[in-house]
Amino acid sequence: MSVLALPLDREQIDSVRRRFPRFVGKVPEEARFWSEEALGAYFDSNGQKRPKESARPQVETCALLSRARIELARMRIDEATFEYTALCRHLAQVREDWYRNARLASVAECIEVPRVRSLPDGVLLLQPTVLEKQRDWYARFWNLEFFKRDCGNDTWTCQSQCPAFDGDSKTVDLFSLKTTISEYVDFVRTIQRMDRKCEQDKSIAFPRLTLEGYTPFSGTMRKFFDECWTELGPKGLDDQTPKLVQHFAHVLGMEDVMGTLSRFYRISLAATGSIWRLHVEQAGAHVWFNQIEGRRLFFLFPPSESRKLYEESG
């Protein structure tokens, strides 16, 4: 399960503030819900420059949210997914900084994944690893505002369940809508303003829809991909994907090898409270994730525990 876009904590805010020693004002309460980039701009301007979304009056809807509400009513869906309802109940019972010491109630033991500052070149990882944030990473500015500005007209499908399972039968689990990236970014910000605490009685008014598997590098962002694809993955990790793609492209007579490779690099966008179901990657593949904005919490189970889990529902 993963939770995205949680508020900044005091340590993060103080870390950004230390970069602007000339700032002498007070930090507004709503600054916890700004991006680090917006917070830096606020400190740099000595409190004069606020994010646009916090400078205008709060609204309860946006284009995508309005369409979702209409469609939910048309399909007579009056309850959220089981997973999101369970999350709402859990968050109502824990402290706001629960993610610092996250646990699963039904699991005997949870231990943190090891963290490292760097990976030796060509390292073979034998267990999940968290690599600390790298300085000057090429994609560090590809936040929500970037995707809205540069990819806003791209269309994709957002859905209530991620991933979708073949056995899904409840209407709410099958719910999905086509949207533009621009519309979806507005949706994420609206959810963050209006229901950041994931209150259960708001679960239909502010439904969670996830935009998963978006592949801008094979289209709008192809020029970026051609320039920087070798810089996107963790430095030092021996990723065999390019070699495999080149091999299969040769066997199958594919001319655009880079175009095929670009489809393996995917973007996920999601609002606060979005959940990824417990699942196994396709064909048991190894994957890496880069977090650009917000937070994402993973619960991982070792292969030795797979027999204790249901094949789809976990």
C-alpha positions in Angstrom: 0.0 0.0 0.0 1.3 3.5 -0.7 0.2 6.9 0.5 1.2 10.0 -1.5 1.5 13.7 -1.0 1.5 13.8 2.8 2.0 17.2 4.4 5.6 18.5 5.0 6.7 18.0 8.6 8.5 20.6 10.8 11.9 19.1 10.0 11.4 19.5 6.3 10.1 23.1 6.6 13.1 24.1 8.9 15.5 22.5 6.4 14.1 24.7 3.6 14.0 27.8 5.8 17.7 27.5 6.7 18.6 28.1 3.0 17.1 31.6 3.3 18.6 33.3 6.4 17.2 36.7 5.4 13.6 35.5 6.0 12.3 37.0 9.2 8.5 36.4 9.0 6.3 33.6 10.4 5.7 30.4 8.6 1.9 30.1 7.8 0.1 27.0 9.0 -0.9 26.1 5.4 2.8 26.0 4.4 2.7 22.3 5.4 0.7 21.6 2.3 2.9 23.5 -0.2 5.6 21.9 -2.3 9.2 22.4 -1.2 9.8 24.5 -4.3 6.8 26.8 -3.4 8.0 27.0 0.2 11.5 28.1 -1.0 10.0 30.8 -3.2 8.0 32.1 -0.2 11.1 32.3 2.0 13.2 33.9 -0.8 10.6 36.6 -1.3 10.4 37.2 2.5 6.8 36.1 2.6 5.5 38.0 -0.4 5.2 35.2 -2.9 2.6 32.5 -2.1 1.6 29.5 -4.3 -1.3 30.5 -6.6 -3.5 27.7 -5.3 -3.3 29.1 -1.8 -3.7 32.7 -2.8 -7.2 32.2 -4.4 -10.3 31.2 -2.5 -10.8 27.6 -1.7 -13.2 25.7 -4.0 -14.8 22.4 -3.4 -14.6 21.1 -7.0 -12.7 21.1 -10.3 -13.5 19.8 -13.7 -12.4 16.2 -13.1 -14.0 16.0 -9.6 -17.3 17.4 -11.0 -17.3 14.7 -13.7 -16.5 12.0 -11.2 -19.3 13.0 -8.9 -21.8 13.0 -11.8 -20.7 9.6 -13.0 -20.7 8.1 -9.5 -24.3 9.3 -9.1 -25.3 8.0 -12.5 -23.8 4.6 -11.7 -25.4 4.7 -8.2 -22.1 4.2 -6.4 -22.6 5.3 -2.8 -19.5 3.9 -1.1 -15.8 4.1 -1.6 -13.5 1.1 -2.2 -12.9 -1.3 0.7 -9.2 -0.4 0.8 -9.8 3.4 1.0 -12.5 3.0 3.6 -10.1 0.9 5.7 -7.5 3.6 5.3 -9.9 6.3 6.5 -10.7 4.3 9.6 -7.1 3.8 10.3 -6.1 7.4 9.9 -8.9 8.5 12.3 -7.3 6.4 15.1 -3.7 7.4 14.7 -1.5 10.5 15.1 -1.0 12.8 12.1 2.6 11.7 11.8 1.7 8.0 11.9 3.8 7.3 8.8 7.0 7.9 10.8 6.4 4.6 12.6 4.0 2.8 10.2 2.8 -0.7 11.0 0.2 -3.1 9.7 -2.1 -4.3 12.4 -2.5 -7.8 10.9 1.3 -8.4 10.6 3.4 -9.6 13.5 6.4 -7.5 12.6 7.4 -4.6 10.3 11.0 -3.5 9.9 12.3 -0.6 7.9 14.0 -1.1 4.6 17.7 -0.3 4.7 18.8 3.1 3.6 22.0 4.0 1.8 23.5 7.2 0.5 25.0 5.7 -2.7 25.3 2.5 -4.6 28.7 1.1 -5.7 28.9 0.8 -9.5 27.4 -2.4 -10.8 26.0 -3.5 -7.5 23.7 -6.5 -7.3 21.0 -5.7 -4.8 19.8 -8.8 -2.8 17.0 -7.0 -0.9 14.8 -3.9 -1.1 16.9 -0.7 -0.6 16.1 3.0 -0.2 18.6 5.3 -1.8 18.8 8.7 -0.3 17.8 11.7 -2.4 20.6 12.5 -5.0 21.8 16.0 -5.6 21.4 17.5 -9.1 19.1 14.7 -10.2 18.0 15.5 -13.8 14.3 15.0 -13.1 14.1 16.8 -9.7 11.9 19.6 -11.1 9.4 17.3 -12.8 6.7 18.0 -10.2 2.9 18.5 -10.6 3.3 22.0 -12.0 5.8 20.8 -14.6 3.5 18.0 -15.9 0.6 20.4 -16.0 2.6 23.0 -18.0 4.5 20.6 -20.4 2.1 17.7 -20.7 -1.2 19.2 -19.8 -3.0 18.2 -23.0 -2.0 14.5 -22.7 -4.9 12.2 -21.9 -4.8 9.1 -19.7 -7.2 7.0 -17.6 -7.5 7.5 -13.8 -9.1 4.7 -11.8 -10.5 3.9 -8.4 -8.4 0.7 -8.0 -4.7 0.3 -8.8 -3.9 -2.2 -10.0 -7.2 -3.5 -11.4 -7.7 -7.2 -10.8 -9.5 -9.7 -13.2 -11.8 -10.7 -10.4 -13.1 -7.2 -9.7 -16.9 -7.2 -9.8 -18.1 -4.4 -7.6 -19.0 -1.3 -9.6 -16.8 1.0 -7.5 -13.8 -1.2 -8.1 -14.3 -0.9 -11.9 -14.8 2.9 -11.9 -12.5 4.9 -14.2 -12.5 8.2 -16.2 -10.5 9.6 -19.1 -8.8 12.8 -18.2 -6.1 15.2 -19.3 -2.9 15.7 -17.2 -3.9 19.3 -16.5 -7.3 18.3 -15.2 -5.7 15.6 -13.0 -3.2 18.0 -11.4 -6.1 20.3 -10.5 -7.9 17.3 -9.1 -4.9 16.4 -6.9 -4.7 19.9 -5.5 -8.4 20.1 -4.8 -8.3 16.9 -2.9 -5.3 18.1 -0.9 -7.1 21.4 0.0 -10.5 19.9 0.8 -9.9 16.4 2.2 -6.3 16.0 3.2 -7.2 14.1 6.3 -9.1 11.4 4.3 -12.3 11.7 6.3 -14.6 8.7 5.7 -17.8 10.8 5.5 -16.2 12.6 2.5 -15.2 9.5 0.6 -17.8 9.9 -2.1 -17.7 13.7 -2.3 -13.9 13.5 -2.7 -13.3 10.1 -4.4 -9.7 8.9 -4.8 -8.7 8.3 -8.5 -5.2 7.2 -9.4 -3.4 8.0 -12.6 -1.0 5.1 -13.0 1.3 3.9 -15.7 1.4 7.2 -17.6 4.1 7.0 -20.4 4.9 10.6 -21.4 8.4 9.6 -22.6 7.1 7.8 -25.6 5.2 11.0 -26.6 5.3 14.5 -25.3 8.5 14.1 -23.3 10.4 12.0 -25.8 13.0 14.7 -26.3 13.8 14.7 -22.6 14.0 10.9 -22.6 16.5 10.8 -25.4 18.7 13.3 -23.6 18.6 11.9 -20.1 17.3 8.3 -19.9 20.7 7.1 -18.5 20.3 9.6 -15.6 16.8 8.6 -14.5 17.6 5.4 -12.6 19.6 5.0 -9.4 23.3 5.7 -10.0 25.4 2.5 -9.6 22.5 0.1 -10.3 23.1 -2.4 -13.1 19.8 -2.1 -15.0 19.7 -4.8 -17.7 16.4 -3.4 -19.3 18.1 -1.5 -22.1 20.1 -4.6 -23.2 17.0 -6.8 -23.1 14.9 -4.3 -25.1 17.7 -3.9 -27.7 17.9 -7.7 -28.0 14.1 -8.2 -28.4 13.9 -5.2 -30.8 16.5 -6.8 -33.0 14.8 -10.2 -32.9 11.4 -8.7 -33.7 12.6 -6.2 -36.2 11.6 -3.1 -34.3 13.2 0.0 -35.7 12.6 2.5 -32.9 14.5 0.8 -30.0 14.5 4.0 -27.9 10.7 4.3 -28.4 10.2 0.8 -27.0 12.6 1.5 -24.1 10.8 4.7 -23.2 7.6 2.8 -22.5 9.3 1.0 -19.5 9.7 4.4 -17.8 6.3 5.3 -16.3 4.9 8.1 -14.2 2.3 7.8 -11.4 0.3 10.8 -10.2 -2.0 10.5 -7.2 -3.8 12.6 -4.5 -3.4 12.3 -0.8 -4.8 9.0 0.4 -4.4 7.1 -2.8 -3.7 3.4 -2.4 -1.9 0.8 -4.5 -3.3 -2.7 -3.7 -1.0 -5.4 -2.5 0.3 -7.1 -5.7 3.2 -8.8 -7.4 4.9 -6.9 -10.3 4.2 -8.4 -13.7 6.2 -11.6 -14.3 7.9 -11.0 -10.9 9.9 -8.1 -12.4 12.4 -6.1 -10.3 11.6 -2.4 -10.3 12.9 0.9 -9.0 10.9 4.0 -8.0 12.0 7.6 -7.9 9.9 9.9 -5.7 9.8 13.5 -7.1 7.1 15.1 -5.0 5.2 14.1 -1.9 5.6 10.9 0.0 4.9 7.3 -0.8 4.8 4.5 1.8 5.5 0.9 0.8 4.7 -2.3 2.6 6.8 -5.1 1.2 6.5 -8.9 1.8 9.3 -11.3 1.1 8.7 -14.1 -1.5 8.9 -16.6 1.4 5.6 -15.1 2.7 3.7 -15.4 -0.7 1.9 -18.6 0.2 0.3 -16.8 3.1 -1.2 -14.2 0.9 -4.2 -14.5 -1.5 -3.1 -14.3 -5.1 -5.0 -11.1 -5.8 -6.6 -9.6 -2.7 -3.5 -10.1 -0.5 
